[in-house]
Amino acid sequence: MPGPPRTPIAQWAGHGVAVLKKICAKCLVGEEERAKKQIEEALRRP
């Protein structure tokens, strides 16, 4: 599961990384691509 660091996210959510991967992973799907697009857009700005 690429993307944001899982340990702090799991802690913020009040559970462990295993629960994050099992239950919350569907919420993170596509986030890497979205982040890449945001970076590309920011780099194009003057």
PEPEUR-V457038 format. One record per helix or strand of 2 or more residues. SS is the DSSP state (H for helix, E for strand). FROM is the first residue (numbers start at 1). TO is the last residue. If there is no record, write none. Layout:
ss=SS from=FROM to=TO
ss=SS from=FROM to=TO
This chain:
ss=H from=6 to=13
ss=H from=17 to=28
ss=H from=31 to=44
